[in-house]
Amino acid sequence: MPYELLIGDCFSAAHNLRQYKGKCEHLHGHNWRVDLRLAGEKVGDDGMLLDFVEAKRLLAEVIEDLDHAYLNEIPPFDTINPSSENLARVIAERVAERLPAGVRLASVTTWESDRCAATYRPDATAK
């Protein structure tokens, strides 16, 4: 894909990791950063793949219910582990279903700290 957009946003949330032996099995929180990459083959007549305002709105809409929440109580994290990897995948799936034609989700990266992040790329799973 010749065009790619990168959008970022942040939210704060608490979680605890199930089936984990260590400090992270206990309730703790993060100031999460989310990087969203969108891709496409061509731009519109306006010279844009997708207006940044619209892309930021889509991401904000998806993470709104995660902000200042206890992730373990929010579906699907009430049944799956609220790991950075699962969080990236769930955000990716929710963004992808809102994208207009001609724009695809390239990846979502969730940062739980300045030094630790997980990335989900939906095309990497397609074989």
N, CA, C and O atoms as a DFTB+ gen file, in Angstrom:
508 C
 N C O
     1  1       0.851      -1.180       0.000
     2  2       0.000       0.000       0.000
     3  2       0.895       1.241       0.000
     4  3       1.735       1.400       0.887
     5  1       0.725       2.095      -0.961
     6  2       1.622       3.251      -1.037
     7  2       1.340       4.347      -0.004
     8  3       2.232       5.137       0.307
     9  1       0.128       4.408       0.528
    10  2      -0.203       5.455       1.484
    11  2      -0.459       4.848       2.860
    12  3      -1.094       3.802       2.994
    13  1       0.051       5.530       3.865
    14  2      -0.163       5.082       5.239
    15  2      -0.302       6.294       6.145
    16  3       0.468       7.249       6.047
    17  1      -1.291       6.244       7.025
    18  2      -1.499       7.298       8.025
    19  2      -1.188       6.726       9.398
    20  3      -1.422       5.546       9.659
    21  1      -0.662       7.568      10.269
    22  2      -0.421       7.183      11.652
    23  2      -1.155       8.167      12.555
    24  3      -0.944       9.377      12.481
    25  1      -2.021       7.625      13.411
    26  2      -2.814       8.415      14.352
    27  2      -2.509       7.888      15.745
    28  3      -2.372       6.680      15.933
    29  1      -2.402       8.769      16.713
    30  2      -2.173       8.342      18.088
    31  2      -3.196       8.946      19.036
    32  3      -3.738      10.024      18.792
    33  1      -3.445       8.231      20.114
    34  2      -4.322       8.717      21.171
    35  2      -3.920       8.012      22.460
    36  3      -3.104       7.091      22.436
    37  1      -4.484       8.436      23.574
    38  2      -4.142       7.876      24.878
    39  2      -5.396       7.659      25.716
    40  3      -6.421       8.309      25.510
    41  1      -5.291       6.730      26.666
    42  2      -6.326       6.547      27.667
    43  2      -5.682       5.926      28.901
    44  3      -4.603       5.341      28.819
    45  1      -6.340       6.055      30.025
    46  2      -5.870       5.467      31.278
    47  2      -6.828       4.357      31.685
    48  3      -8.047       4.516      31.616
    49  1      -6.263       3.229      32.110
    50  2      -7.110       2.115      32.531
    51  2      -6.328       1.183      33.444
    52  3      -5.098       1.140      33.421
    53  1      -7.074       0.444      34.242
    54  2      -6.502      -0.554      35.137
    55  2      -6.809      -1.946      34.611
    56  3      -7.782      -2.151      33.886
    57  1      -5.966      -2.895      34.985
    58  2      -6.212      -4.301      34.663
    59  2      -5.363      -5.181      35.575
    60  3      -4.493      -4.696      36.299
    61  1      -5.628      -6.455      35.526
    62  2      -4.720      -7.432      36.106
    63  2      -4.694      -8.623      35.169
    64  3      -5.706      -8.977      34.565
    65  1      -3.535      -9.231      35.056
    66  2      -3.367     -10.340      34.131
    67  2      -3.698     -11.656      34.808
    68  3      -3.177     -11.968      35.879
    69  1      -4.564     -12.419      34.177
    70  2      -4.932     -13.737      34.671
    71  2      -3.858     -14.742      34.254
    72  3      -3.155     -14.531      33.266
    73  1      -3.738     -15.813      34.995
    74  2      -2.795     -16.888      34.697
    75  2      -1.365     -16.361      34.568
    76  3      -0.590     -16.838      33.738
    77  1      -1.030     -15.385      35.386
    78  2       0.289     -14.767      35.358
    79  2       0.883     -14.860      36.752
    80  3       0.201     -14.596      37.742
    81  1       2.127     -15.228      36.829
    82  2       2.804     -15.304      38.129
    83  2       3.795     -14.151      38.213
    84  3       4.857     -14.192      37.591
    85  1       3.455     -13.142      38.967
    86  2       4.308     -11.968      39.113
    87  2       3.476     -10.764      39.485
    88  3       2.276     -10.874      39.738
    89  1       4.118      -9.619      39.515
    90  2       3.457      -8.387      39.951
    91  2       2.214      -8.045      39.133
    92  3       1.244      -7.511      39.671
    93  1       2.238      -8.348      37.849
    94  2       1.128      -7.940      36.975
    95  2      -0.146      -8.761      37.168
    96  3      -1.175      -8.463      36.560
    97  1      -0.078      -9.807      38.024
    98  2      -1.318     -10.524      38.343
    99  2      -2.179      -9.696      39.290
   100  3      -3.369      -9.966      39.454
   101  1      -1.574      -8.691      39.909
   102  2      -2.293      -7.805      40.825
   103  2      -2.847      -6.600      40.060
   104  3      -2.320      -6.207      39.019
   105  1      -3.901      -6.038      40.594
   106  2      -4.506      -4.853      39.999
   107  2      -3.471      -3.736      39.869
   108  3      -2.786      -3.396      40.834
   109  1      -3.365      -3.172      38.666
   110  2      -2.457      -2.053      38.407
   111  2      -2.981      -1.285      37.193
   112  3      -3.884      -1.751      36.498
   113  1      -2.420      -0.132      36.950
   114  2      -2.916       0.684      35.844
   115  2      -1.811       1.167      34.932
   116  3      -0.626       1.110      35.261
   117  1      -2.236       1.644      33.775
   118  2      -1.322       2.198      32.779
   119  2      -1.946       3.441      32.164
   120  3      -3.167       3.585      32.109
   121  1      -1.099       4.312      31.713
   122  2      -1.504       5.387      30.815
   123  2      -1.155       4.866      29.421
   124  3      -0.036       5.039      28.936
   125  1      -2.139       4.227      28.794
   126  2      -1.938       3.557      27.513
   127  2      -1.821       4.569      26.387
   128  3      -2.517       5.585      26.377
   129  1      -0.947       4.290      25.452
   130  2      -0.874       5.034      24.199
   131  2      -1.258       4.062      23.098
   132  3      -0.839       2.905      23.117
   133  1      -2.043       4.516      22.151
   134  2      -2.472       3.681      21.031
   135  2      -2.022       4.342      19.739
   136  3      -2.361       5.495      19.476
   137  1      -1.262       3.615      18.933
   138  2      -0.869       4.069      17.600
   139  2      -1.654       3.266      16.580
   140  3      -1.612       2.036      16.580
   141  1      -2.361       3.959      15.721
   142  2      -3.206       3.351      14.693
   143  2      -2.605       3.667      13.334
   144  3      -2.379       4.831      13.002
   145  1      -2.347       2.626      12.547
   146  2      -1.840       2.813      11.182
   147  2      -2.924       2.372      10.205
   148  3      -3.435       1.255      10.281
   149  1      -3.260       3.265       9.294
   150  2      -4.231       3.000       8.241
   151  2      -3.517       3.045       6.906
   152  3      -2.553       3.794       6.748
   153  1      -3.970       2.257       5.940
   154  2      -3.297       2.192       4.654
   155  2      -4.311       2.179       3.514
   156  3      -5.480       1.839       3.699
   157  1      -3.834       2.555       2.338
   158  2      -4.684       2.538       1.155
   159  2      -3.882       2.684      -0.108
   160  3      -2.732       3.121      -0.084
   161  1      -4.493       2.319      -1.211
   162  2      -3.855       2.355      -2.521
   163  2      -3.823       3.751      -3.140
   164  3      -2.862       4.118      -3.818
   165  1      -4.887       4.529      -2.899
   166  2      -4.944       5.828      -3.564
   167  2      -5.670       6.844      -2.706
   168  3      -6.467       6.504      -1.832
   169  1      -5.369       8.092      -2.984
   170  2      -6.020       9.196      -2.275
   171  2      -7.211       9.681      -3.093
   172  3      -7.304       9.425      -4.294
   173  1      -8.112      10.379      -2.428
   174  2      -9.264      10.949      -3.100
   175  2      -8.914      12.220      -3.844
   176  3      -7.753      12.624      -3.894
   177  1      -9.917      12.845      -4.419
   178  2      -9.734      14.097      -5.147
   179  2      -9.168      15.191      -4.247
   180  3      -8.544      16.138      -4.726
   181  1      -9.391      15.053      -2.927
   182  2      -8.878      16.039      -1.971
   183  2      -7.415      15.795      -1.606
   184  3      -6.833      16.544      -0.822
   185  1      -6.821      14.740      -2.181
   186  2      -5.422      14.432      -1.915
   187  2      -5.199      13.677      -0.616
   188  3      -4.057      13.535      -0.176
   189  1      -6.278      13.184       0.015
   190  2      -6.158      12.489       1.297
   191  2      -6.664      11.061       1.199
   192  3      -7.635      10.779       0.497
   193  1      -5.997      10.164       1.911
   194  2      -6.497       8.805       2.079
   195  2      -7.723       8.834       2.979
   196  3      -8.759       8.248       2.665
   197  1      -7.586       9.527       4.103
   198  2      -8.675       9.755       5.054
   199  2      -8.296      10.997       5.842
   200  3      -7.155      11.127       6.286
   201  1      -9.220      11.888       6.015
   202  2      -8.979      13.110       6.782
   203  2      -8.519      12.723       8.196
   204  3      -9.138      11.875       8.839
   205  1      -7.428      13.347       8.680
   206  2      -6.935      13.065      10.027
   207  2      -8.022      13.278      11.084
   208  3      -8.088      12.546      12.072
   209  1      -8.865      14.278      10.871
   210  2      -9.942      14.548      11.832
   211  2     -10.858      13.326      11.946
   212  3     -11.252      12.948      13.049
   213  1     -11.192      12.718      10.826
   214  2     -12.057      11.543      10.818
   215  2     -11.335      10.340      11.436
   216  3     -11.938       9.589      12.203
   217  1     -10.068      10.155      11.114
   218  2      -9.302       9.040      11.672
   219  2      -9.176       9.165      13.189
   220  3      -9.309       8.176      13.910
   221  1      -8.923      10.371      13.668
   222  2      -8.824      10.587      15.118
   223  2     -10.173      10.356      15.798
   224  3     -10.229       9.824      16.907
   225  1     -11.248      10.753      15.137
   226  2     -12.588      10.537      15.689
   227  2     -12.887       9.047      15.815
   228  3     -13.430       8.606      16.829
   229  1     -12.536       8.267      14.790
   230  2     -12.766       6.823      14.815
   231  2     -12.023       6.157      15.975
   232  3     -12.593       5.339      16.698
   233  1     -10.753       6.512      16.146
   234  2      -9.973       5.923      17.229
   235  2     -10.519       6.349      18.588
   236  3     -10.642       5.520      19.490
   237  1     -10.843       7.620      18.745
   238  2     -11.382       8.111      20.022
   239  2     -12.686       7.405      20.374
   240  3     -12.929       7.087      21.538
   241  1     -13.519       7.162      19.376
   242  2     -14.796       6.473      19.571
   243  2     -14.572       5.046      20.096
   244  3     -15.310       4.573      20.961
   245  1     -13.559       4.376      19.568
   246  2     -13.270       2.993      19.953
   247  2     -12.693       2.896      21.364
   248  3     -13.030       1.972      22.104
   249  1     -11.844       3.821      21.737
   250  2     -11.195       3.712      23.054
   251  2     -11.950       4.430      24.170
   252  3     -11.564       4.350      25.336
   253  1     -13.019       5.128      23.815
   254  2     -13.778       5.898      24.801
   255  2     -14.233       5.055      25.996
   256  3     -14.106       5.491      27.140
   257  1     -14.759       3.857      25.745
   258  2     -15.262       3.046      26.859
   259  2     -14.144       2.357      27.648
   260  3     -14.408       1.752      28.688
   261  1     -12.902       2.442      27.166
   262  2     -11.762       1.876      27.890
   263  2     -11.157       2.873      28.871
   264  3     -10.499       2.480      29.834
   265  1     -11.378       4.147      28.630
   266  2     -10.751       5.191      29.439
   267  2     -11.282       5.197      30.869
   268  3     -12.491       5.214      31.098
   269  1     -10.363       5.182      31.817
   270  2     -10.679       5.186      33.248
   271  2     -11.587       4.022      33.638
   272  3     -12.508       4.161      34.443
   273  1     -11.291       2.874      33.038
   274  2     -12.075       1.670      33.305
   275  2     -11.178       0.582      33.879
   276  3      -9.952       0.645      33.785
   277  1     -11.816      -0.409      34.469
   278  2     -11.148      -1.635      34.881
   279  2     -11.378      -2.617      33.744
   280  3     -12.470      -3.169      33.610
   281  1     -10.363      -2.839      32.930
   282  2     -10.515      -3.596      31.691
   283  2     -11.077      -5.001      31.908
   284  3     -11.821      -5.504      31.067
   285  1     -10.731      -5.630      33.017
   286  2     -11.197      -6.993      33.280
   287  2     -12.716      -7.100      33.379
   288  3     -13.254      -8.205      33.330
   289  1     -13.410      -5.988      33.514
   290  2     -14.868      -5.992      33.624
   291  2     -15.572      -5.633      32.311
   292  3     -16.800      -5.664      32.235
   293  1     -14.789      -5.291      31.276
   294  2     -15.364      -4.853      30.003
   295  2     -15.223      -5.967      28.968
   296  3     -14.118      -6.466      28.752
   297  1     -16.333      -6.370      28.316
   298  2     -16.219      -7.380      27.259
   299  2     -15.298      -6.884      26.140
   300  3     -15.354      -5.703      25.798
   301  1     -14.483      -7.711      25.578
   302  2     -14.340      -9.143      25.808
   303  2     -13.319      -9.492      26.907
   304  3     -13.022     -10.664      27.135
   305  1     -12.792      -8.471      27.574
   306  2     -11.741      -8.708      28.569
   307  2     -12.269      -9.304      29.869
   308  3     -11.493      -9.639      30.764
   309  1     -13.577      -9.435      29.969
   310  2     -14.143     -10.152      31.114
   311  2     -13.954     -11.658      30.939
   312  3     -14.104     -12.422      31.893
   313  1     -13.618     -12.087      29.696
   314  2     -13.370     -13.509      29.451
   315  2     -11.981     -13.791      28.876
   316  3     -11.469     -14.898      29.039
   317  1     -11.360     -12.816      28.208
   318  2      -9.991     -13.002      27.711
   319  2      -9.054     -12.099      28.505
   320  3      -9.472     -11.086      29.066
   321  1      -7.804     -12.476      28.543
   322  2      -6.818     -11.718      29.307
   323  2      -6.639     -10.315      28.706
   324  3      -6.471     -10.185      27.494
   325  1      -6.673      -9.275      29.532
   326  2      -6.501      -7.908      29.026
   327  2      -5.018      -7.565      28.843
   328  3      -4.526      -6.574      29.383
   329  1      -4.325      -8.395      28.080
   330  2      -2.910      -8.168      27.776
   331  2      -2.782      -7.071      26.719
   332  3      -3.757      -6.715      26.057
   333  1      -1.596      -6.553      26.573
   334  2      -1.351      -5.552      25.528
   335  2      -1.651      -6.122      24.147
   336  3      -2.182      -5.423      23.284
   337  1      -1.308      -7.397      23.937
   338  2      -1.556      -8.040      22.651
   339  2      -3.051      -8.126      22.357
   340  3      -3.494      -7.769      21.265
   341  1      -3.827      -8.598      23.331
   342  2      -5.276      -8.697      23.124
   343  2      -5.917      -7.327      22.990
   344  3      -6.849      -7.153      22.206
   345  1      -5.435      -6.368      23.734
   346  2      -5.963      -5.006      23.643
   347  2      -5.728      -4.452      22.232
   348  3      -6.629      -3.846      21.652
   349  1      -4.535      -4.652      21.681
   350  2      -4.242      -4.184      20.319
   351  2      -5.175      -4.833      19.305
   352  3      -5.687      -4.157      18.413
   353  1      -5.402      -6.151      19.436
   354  2      -6.275      -6.858      18.491
   355  2      -7.716      -6.375      18.580
   356  3      -8.355      -6.142      17.554
   357  1      -8.229      -6.224      19.785
   358  2      -9.622      -5.794      19.958
   359  2      -9.817      -4.375      19.412
   360  3     -10.801      -4.111      18.721
   361  1      -8.905      -3.476      19.711
   362  2      -8.995      -2.116      19.166
   363  2      -8.939      -2.166      17.643
   364  3      -9.706      -1.474      16.973
   365  1      -8.042      -2.976      17.091
   366  2      -7.926      -3.107      15.636
   367  2      -9.230      -3.578      15.010
   368  3      -9.679      -3.015      14.012
   369  1      -9.838      -4.599      15.584
   370  2     -11.095      -5.123      15.043
   371  2     -12.204      -4.087      15.099
   372  3     -13.000      -3.971      14.167
   373  1     -12.257      -3.341      16.179
   374  2     -13.314      -2.338      16.325
   375  2     -13.113      -1.153      15.377
   376  3     -14.085      -0.599      14.863
   377  1     -11.864      -0.767      15.146
   378  2     -11.593       0.309      14.187
   379  2     -11.895      -0.174      12.780
   380  3     -12.532       0.540      12.005
   381  1     -11.445      -1.380      12.436
   382  2     -11.593      -1.901      11.068
   383  2     -13.044      -1.912      10.606
   384  3     -13.325      -1.632       9.441
   385  1     -13.958      -2.230      11.500
   386  2     -15.364      -2.289      11.099
   387  2     -15.977      -0.910      10.864
   388  3     -17.094      -0.813      10.355
   389  1     -15.269       0.149      11.224
   390  2     -15.770       1.512      11.042
   391  2     -15.129       2.246       9.854
   392  3     -15.517       3.371       9.539
   393  1     -14.154       1.616       9.201
   394  2     -13.406       2.306       8.148
   395  2     -14.189       2.397       6.844
   396  3     -14.939       1.483       6.500
   397  1     -14.014       3.493       6.126
   398  2     -14.678       3.626       4.824
   399  2     -13.993       2.753       3.767
   400  3     -12.870       2.291       3.970
   401  1     -14.656       2.537       2.671
   402  2     -14.096       1.767       1.561
   403  2     -12.789       2.403       1.098
   404  3     -12.657       3.627       1.062
   405  1     -11.832       1.557       0.748
   406  2     -10.548       2.041       0.251
   407  2      -9.518       2.297       1.328
   408  3      -8.364       2.600       1.023
   409  1      -9.918       2.179       2.590
   410  2      -8.987       2.365       3.712
   411  2      -8.984       1.076       4.514
   412  3     -10.042       0.567       4.886
   413  1      -7.793       0.546       4.780
   414  2      -7.707      -0.665       5.583
   415  2      -6.829      -0.425       6.797
   416  3      -5.987       0.473       6.809
   417  1      -7.037      -1.229       7.799
   418  2      -6.236      -1.132       9.009
   419  2      -4.922      -1.872       8.777
   420  3      -4.931      -3.060       8.454
   421  1      -3.799      -1.188       8.937
   422  2      -2.485      -1.811       8.779
   423  2      -2.011      -2.407      10.093
   424  3      -1.528      -3.539      10.125
   425  1      -2.149      -1.642      11.193
   426  2      -1.729      -2.158      12.499
   427  2      -2.235      -1.263      13.616
   428  3      -2.591      -0.103      13.408
   429  1      -2.254      -1.845      14.811
   430  2      -2.499      -1.111      16.043
   431  2      -1.398      -1.500      17.014
   432  3      -1.117      -2.683      17.205
   433  1      -0.780      -0.505      17.623
   434  2       0.217      -0.734      18.662
   435  2      -0.300      -0.138      19.954
   436  3      -0.696       1.027      19.995
   437  1      -0.297      -0.940      21.014
   438  2      -0.675      -0.453      22.336
   439  2       0.568      -0.389      23.196
   440  3       1.273      -1.383      23.373
   441  1       0.825       0.783      23.725
   442  2       1.965       1.036      24.602
   443  2       1.467       1.086      26.035
   444  3       0.631       1.926      26.367
   445  1       1.967       0.197      26.895
   446  2       1.593       0.258      28.307
   447  2       2.609       1.058      29.106
   448  3       2.364       1.401      30.262
   449  1       3.746       1.355      28.494
   450  2       4.744       2.248      29.083
   451  2       5.581       2.800      27.939
   452  3       5.369       2.438      26.781
   453  1       6.526       3.669      28.254
   454  2       7.394       4.235      27.216
   455  2       8.302       3.177      26.584
   456  3       8.863       3.397      25.511
   457  1       8.442       2.033      27.252
   458  2       9.382       1.020      26.792
   459  2       8.754      -0.312      26.421
   460  3       9.464      -1.216      25.978
   461  1       7.447      -0.462      26.586
   462  2       6.794      -1.753      26.328
   463  2       5.543      -1.566      25.491
   464  3       4.645      -0.805      25.850
   465  1       5.496      -2.279      24.359
   466  2       4.354      -2.163      23.455
   467  2       4.101      -3.491      22.763
   468  3       4.986      -4.342      22.679
   469  1       2.887      -3.656      22.272
   470  2       2.507      -4.821      21.470
   471  2       1.808      -4.321      20.200
   472  3       1.026      -3.372      20.247
   473  1       2.092      -4.958      19.089
   474  2       1.498      -4.571      17.806
   475  2       0.698      -5.721      17.233
   476  3       1.135      -6.871      17.260
   477  1      -0.485      -5.401      16.709
   478  2      -1.323      -6.368      16.000
   479  2      -1.455      -5.917      14.557
   480  3      -1.829      -4.776      14.283
   481  1      -1.142      -6.829      13.627
   482  2      -1.269      -6.584      12.198
   483  2      -2.236      -7.621      11.628
   484  3      -1.873      -8.792      11.519
   485  1      -3.456      -7.224      11.262
   486  2      -4.441      -8.207      10.809
   487  2      -3.999      -8.979       9.562
   488  3      -4.339     -10.154       9.424
   489  1      -3.261      -8.357       8.664
   490  2      -2.831      -9.051       7.442
   491  2      -1.783     -10.118       7.732
   492  3      -1.602     -11.036       6.932
   493  1      -1.102     -10.014       8.848
   494  2      -0.079     -11.005       9.209
   495  2      -0.716     -12.347       9.548
   496  3      -0.049     -13.380       9.499
   497  1      -2.013     -12.338       9.893
   498  2      -2.690     -13.580      10.259
   499  2      -3.347     -14.251       9.056
   500  3      -3.715     -15.423       9.129
   501  1      -3.499     -13.528       7.957
   502  2      -4.147     -14.085       6.757
   503  2      -3.124     -14.888       5.945
   504  3      -2.056     -14.383       5.601
   505  1      -3.459     -16.110       5.655
   506  2      -2.573     -16.971       4.858
   507  2      -3.365     -17.625       3.756
   508  3      -2.811     -18.391       2.968
